[in-house]
């Protein structure tokens, strides 16, 4: 089944669960007690980094995203990044490193039956569909055509850089630069969209975001930040300005809520109320159809109190319901918005990514 087909199947599962929910006349606290679980599709979980670079065992027995916490958190889908660290080698990451990390992802999935294989024939309730992204694609400056084979394998989301500037793009956290997207970077983004994948803006600079916006618009592509919050609430360069959030909303894209405490409230500690403040602001500015979950679990984050691992997602859903967010809107934020962008294809037909995970 194509990635788009599996997204449709996953949407059917989430909508079926919503149909079983408590009557809309119930107050949030009553509904939270009676409704079935809200499913989660998480746009960024760094398990592959932990296994490939940090020596964690293939079977997910430790960390934020363990087998048991994913199940307890009602995860239905997960995006596993092919993260290419800026310092992977003295000379910088290479395209071959992406192939090696993809092989590690295959091994992680094989070792954990709760995870459905990339490109699985169907979505299955009780199991977690897997999708791919690339975080820090600067290595592809050596040959941008090589991105095609990763998109064909199922990569859906691609960031042109990570923490440092690359030959494709300046970074939100890199050395000050006089450029956003380079000319090569612009051609790279054009190619990604034409091949049917999306650019992830979570690590790019404000100048690169501005350069990307017209390219995305020309391709009818949603702008996606897989794991970034609102800068108005936590003034960090990795977070999004209100104008960027509005552009994401107008494009049909999403911003994935990041659980790293400094990105939540600007401090080293945060709690569920701080996360709710981010959700409220992001929904108010971008719209409820344009906020998702991009936890950054296992990415070296400091999770908020009450969101210590993947099993805590139901607590966040319950708090949102208690505060009056409708079941339908919670489902949008927790799964349906993410599934919409994972299923995106260019207008006019399928692209190379159609057969992947």
C-alpha positions as CSV (number, residue, x, y, z in Angstrom):
1,X,0.0,0.0,0.0
2,X,1.3,3.5,-0.8
3,X,2.0,6.0,2.0
4,X,-1.1,7.9,1.0
5,X,-3.2,4.7,1.1
6,X,-2.0,3.9,4.6
7,X,-2.7,7.5,5.7
8,X,-6.3,7.0,4.5
9,X,-6.5,3.8,6.5
10,X,-5.1,5.4,9.6
11,X,-7.6,8.3,9.2
12,X,-10.4,5.7,9.1
13,X,-9.2,4.2,12.4
14,X,-9.0,7.6,14.1
15,X,-12.4,8.6,12.8
16,X,-14.0,5.3,13.9
17,X,-12.6,5.9,17.4
18,X,-14.0,9.4,17.4
19,X,-17.4,8.1,16.4
20,X,-17.4,6.0,19.6
21,X,-16.7,9.0,21.8
22,X,-19.0,10.5,24.5
23,X,-21.9,12.7,23.4
24,X,-20.9,16.2,22.6
25,X,-23.3,17.5,25.3
26,X,-21.0,16.2,28.0
27,X,-18.6,18.6,29.8
28,X,-14.9,18.1,29.1
29,X,-14.2,16.4,32.5
30,X,-17.1,14.0,32.0
31,X,-16.2,13.3,28.4
32,X,-12.5,12.7,29.3
33,X,-13.6,9.9,31.7
34,X,-15.9,8.2,29.2
35,X,-14.3,8.6,25.8
36,X,-12.1,6.0,24.1
37,X,-8.4,6.9,23.8
38,X,-7.3,9.6,21.4
39,X,-4.8,8.2,19.0
40,X,-1.4,9.8,18.4
41,X,0.6,10.4,15.3
42,X,3.9,11.9,16.3
43,X,5.9,13.8,13.6
44,X,9.3,13.4,15.3
45,X,10.7,10.7,17.6
46,X,14.5,10.3,17.7
47,X,14.7,6.6,18.4
48,X,17.0,6.0,15.4
49,X,19.6,8.5,16.7
50,X,19.6,6.7,20.1
51,X,20.2,3.3,18.5
52,X,22.5,4.3,15.6
53,X,24.7,6.8,17.4
54,X,24.2,6.2,21.1
55,X,24.3,2.4,21.3
56,X,20.8,1.8,22.6
57,X,19.5,-1.7,22.0
58,X,17.2,-2.3,19.0
59,X,14.4,-3.5,21.2
60,X,12.8,-0.3,22.6
61,X,13.3,-1.1,26.3
62,X,14.5,2.4,27.5
63,X,14.0,6.0,26.8
64,X,10.9,8.1,26.2
65,X,9.5,6.0,23.3
66,X,9.7,2.4,24.6
67,X,7.4,-0.3,23.3
68,X,5.2,-0.1,26.5
69,X,5.0,3.7,26.6
70,X,4.1,3.9,22.9
71,X,1.3,1.4,23.5
72,X,0.1,3.2,26.7
73,X,0.2,6.5,24.9
74,X,-2.1,5.2,22.1
75,X,0.3,5.8,19.4
76,X,-1.0,5.0,15.9
77,X,1.8,6.5,13.8
78,X,5.3,7.6,14.3
79,X,7.8,9.5,12.1
80,X,11.4,8.1,12.6
81,X,14.0,10.6,11.5
82,X,17.1,9.8,9.6
83,X,19.1,12.3,11.6
84,X,22.5,13.3,10.1
85,X,24.5,15.0,12.9
86,X,26.6,17.9,11.8
87,X,29.6,16.3,13.5
88,X,28.9,12.7,12.2
89,X,32.4,12.8,10.6
90,X,35.2,15.3,10.7
91,X,34.4,16.3,7.2
92,X,30.6,16.4,7.9
93,X,27.9,13.8,7.2
94,X,27.8,12.0,4.0
95,X,24.9,10.6,1.9
96,X,26.1,7.1,2.7
97,X,25.4,7.8,6.4
98,X,21.7,8.3,5.5
99,X,21.7,4.8,4.0
100,X,23.3,3.3,7.1
101,X,20.8,5.0,9.4
102,X,17.9,3.8,7.2
103,X,19.2,0.3,7.6
104,X,19.2,0.8,11.4
105,X,15.6,2.0,11.2
106,X,14.7,-1.2,9.3
107,X,16.4,-3.2,12.1
108,X,14.5,-1.3,14.9
109,X,11.2,-2.0,13.2
110,X,12.1,-5.7,12.7
111,X,13.0,-6.0,16.4
112,X,9.7,-4.5,17.6
113,X,6.5,-6.2,16.3
114,X,4.4,-3.3,17.6
115,X,5.8,-1.3,14.8
116,X,4.4,-2.0,11.3
117,X,7.1,-2.2,8.6
118,X,7.8,0.7,6.3
119,X,5.3,0.4,3.4
120,X,3.2,-2.1,5.3
121,X,0.2,-3.5,3.3
122,X,-2.3,-2.1,5.8
123,X,-2.8,-0.1,8.9
124,X,-3.7,-2.2,11.9
125,X,-5.4,-1.1,15.2
126,X,-3.0,-1.9,18.0
127,X,0.1,-1.5,15.9
128,X,2.0,1.6,15.0
129,X,2.5,2.7,11.4
130,X,6.0,4.0,10.6
131,X,7.0,6.9,8.4
132,X,10.4,8.4,7.6
133,X,12.0,11.9,7.6
134,X,15.5,13.2,7.1
135,X,16.8,15.7,9.7
136,X,19.8,17.7,8.4
137,X,20.0,16.9,4.7
138,X,23.1,19.1,4.1
139,X,25.0,16.0,2.9
140,X,22.8,16.0,-0.2
141,X,24.5,19.1,-1.4
142,X,27.1,16.8,-2.9
143,X,24.4,15.4,-5.3
144,X,20.8,16.6,-4.8
145,X,19.5,14.0,-7.2
146,X,20.3,11.3,-4.5
147,X,17.3,12.5,-2.5
148,X,15.1,10.9,-5.0
149,X,15.8,7.3,-3.9
150,X,15.1,8.2,-0.2
151,X,11.8,9.7,-1.2
152,X,11.1,6.6,-3.2
153,X,11.8,4.6,-0.1
154,X,9.2,6.6,1.8
155,X,10.8,9.7,3.2
156,X,8.0,12.2,3.7
157,X,9.7,15.2,5.4
158,X,13.2,16.7,4.8
159,X,15.0,19.5,6.6
160,X,17.9,21.1,4.7
161,X,20.0,21.6,7.8
162,X,20.2,20.8,11.5
163,X,22.0,22.9,14.1
164,X,24.6,24.4,11.7
165,X,24.5,26.1,8.3
166,X,24.9,23.9,5.3
167,X,25.5,24.4,1.6
168,X,21.7,24.2,1.2
169,X,20.5,26.5,4.0
170,X,21.3,28.6,7.0
171,X,20.2,27.3,10.3
172,X,18.1,28.8,13.1
173,X,20.9,28.0,15.5
174,X,23.9,28.4,13.2
175,X,26.5,31.1,12.8
176,X,24.9,34.4,11.5
177,X,24.7,34.2,7.8
178,X,23.9,36.5,4.9
179,X,21.8,33.9,3.2
180,X,18.7,31.8,3.8
181,X,18.4,29.1,1.2
182,X,21.4,29.0,-1.2
183,X,20.7,28.7,-4.9
184,X,21.5,25.0,-4.6
185,X,19.2,24.8,-1.6
186,X,16.4,26.3,-3.6
187,X,16.9,23.7,-6.3
188,X,17.0,21.0,-3.7
189,X,13.6,22.2,-2.2
190,X,12.1,22.3,-5.7
191,X,13.2,18.8,-6.3
192,X,11.8,17.5,-3.0
193,X,8.4,19.0,-3.7
194,X,8.4,17.7,-7.3
195,X,9.2,14.2,-6.0
196,X,6.3,14.3,-3.6
197,X,7.9,14.9,-0.2
198,X,7.8,18.1,2.0
199,X,10.4,20.4,3.4
200,X,10.6,20.5,7.2
201,X,11.3,24.1,8.4
202,X,11.9,23.2,12.1
203,X,15.7,23.9,12.0
204,X,16.0,26.5,9.2
205,X,16.6,30.2,9.8
206,X,14.0,32.9,9.4
207,X,15.7,34.0,6.2
208,X,15.5,30.4,4.8
209,X,11.8,30.2,5.8
210,X,11.1,33.4,3.9
211,X,13.0,32.0,0.9
212,X,11.0,28.7,1.1
213,X,7.5,30.2,1.3
214,X,7.1,31.1,-2.3
215,X,8.7,27.8,-3.5
216,X,6.2,25.9,-1.4
217,X,3.3,28.1,-2.7
218,X,4.4,27.5,-6.3
219,X,4.1,23.7,-5.7
220,X,0.9,23.9,-3.7
221,X,2.8,22.4,-0.8
222,X,2.0,22.8,2.9
223,X,4.7,24.3,5.0
224,X,5.6,21.9,7.9
225,X,7.5,22.4,11.1
226,X,7.7,18.9,12.5
227,X,8.9,19.9,16.0
228,X,8.7,23.7,16.8
229,X,6.7,25.8,19.1
230,X,5.6,29.4,19.3
231,X,8.3,32.0,19.7
232,X,5.9,34.4,21.3
233,X,5.6,32.1,24.3
234,X,9.2,30.8,24.4
235,X,11.7,33.1,22.7
236,X,14.0,30.6,21.1
237,X,15.2,30.7,17.5
238,X,14.0,27.1,17.0
239,X,10.5,28.3,17.6
240,X,8.2,30.0,15.1
241,X,7.1,33.6,14.9
242,X,3.4,34.4,14.8
243,X,3.8,35.4,11.1
244,X,5.4,32.0,10.4
245,X,2.6,30.2,12.2
246,X,0.1,32.2,10.1
247,X,1.9,31.3,6.9
248,X,1.9,27.6,7.9
249,X,-1.9,27.8,8.5
250,X,-2.5,29.6,5.2
251,X,-0.5,26.9,3.3
252,X,-2.5,24.1,4.9
253,X,0.6,22.9,6.8
254,X,1.2,22.0,10.4
255,X,3.5,23.0,13.3
256,X,4.3,20.0,15.5
257,X,4.3,20.7,19.3
258,X,7.7,20.1,20.7
259,X,8.0,18.8,24.3
260,X,11.5,20.2,25.1
261,X,11.0,22.4,28.1
262,X,13.2,25.3,26.9
263,X,11.1,25.4,23.7
264,X,7.9,25.2,25.7
265,X,8.4,28.0,28.2
266,X,11.9,29.2,27.7
267,X,13.2,27.7,30.9
268,X,14.8,24.4,32.0
269,X,11.6,23.2,33.6
270,X,8.0,23.1,32.3
271,X,4.7,21.4,33.1
272,X,1.5,20.5,31.5
273,X,0.1,24.0,32.0
274,X,3.0,25.5,30.0
275,X,2.4,23.0,27.2
276,X,-1.3,24.0,27.2
277,X,-0.3,27.6,26.9
278,X,1.7,26.7,23.8
279,X,-1.2,24.7,22.3
280,X,-3.6,27.6,23.0
281,X,-1.4,30.2,21.3
282,X,-0.5,28.0,18.3
283,X,-4.1,27.1,17.7
284,X,-5.2,30.7,18.1
285,X,-2.6,32.0,15.6
286,X,-2.3,29.1,13.0
287,X,-5.7,27.5,13.5
288,X,-6.7,24.2,15.0
289,X,-6.2,22.4,11.7
290,X,-2.6,23.4,11.7
291,X,-1.2,22.2,15.0
292,X,0.1,18.6,15.5
293,X,2.4,16.6,17.8
294,X,6.1,16.6,17.2
295,X,7.3,15.5,20.6
296,X,11.1,15.2,19.9
297,X,11.1,12.3,22.4
298,X,14.5,10.6,22.7
299,X,16.1,13.6,21.1
300,X,18.0,14.7,24.2
301,X,15.1,16.8,25.4
302,X,14.0,17.8,28.9
303,X,10.3,16.8,28.9
304,X,7.8,18.8,30.9
305,X,6.5,17.5,34.2
306,X,3.5,15.3,33.4
307,X,4.9,14.5,30.0
308,X,7.8,12.3,30.9
309,X,7.4,9.8,28.1
310,X,5.1,8.6,25.4
311,X,2.7,7.1,27.9
312,X,1.7,10.6,29.1
313,X,-0.1,11.7,25.9
314,X,-3.5,10.7,27.3
315,X,-2.9,13.1,30.2
316,X,-2.4,15.9,27.7
317,X,-5.5,14.9,25.8
318,X,-7.6,14.8,29.0
319,X,-6.3,18.2,30.1
320,X,-7.3,19.7,26.8
321,X,-10.7,18.2,27.0
322,X,-11.2,19.4,30.5
323,X,-10.4,22.9,29.4
324,X,-13.1,22.7,26.8
325,X,-11.4,21.7,23.6
326,X,-13.8,19.5,21.6
327,X,-13.0,15.8,21.0
328,X,-12.8,16.6,17.3
329,X,-10.3,19.3,17.8
330,X,-8.1,17.2,20.1
331,X,-8.1,14.4,17.4
332,X,-7.0,17.0,14.9
333,X,-4.0,18.0,17.0
334,X,-3.1,14.5,18.1
335,X,-3.4,12.7,14.7
336,X,-5.5,13.9,11.9
337,X,-3.5,17.1,11.0
338,X,-0.3,15.1,10.9
339,X,-1.9,12.4,8.7
340,X,-3.1,15.1,6.3
341,X,0.4,16.3,5.6
342,X,1.9,12.8,5.6
343,X,-0.5,12.0,2.8
344,X,0.3,15.1,0.7
345,X,1.1,14.6,-3.0
346,X,1.7,17.2,-5.7
347,X,-1.3,18.2,-7.7
348,X,-1.8,16.2,-10.8
349,X,-0.8,12.7,-9.7
350,X,1.5,10.5,-7.6
351,X,5.2,11.2,-7.2
352,X,8.2,9.0,-6.4
353,X,7.2,8.8,-2.7
354,X,4.0,6.9,-3.4
355,X,5.4,3.4,-2.6
356,X,7.1,4.1,0.6
357,X,6.5,4.0,4.3
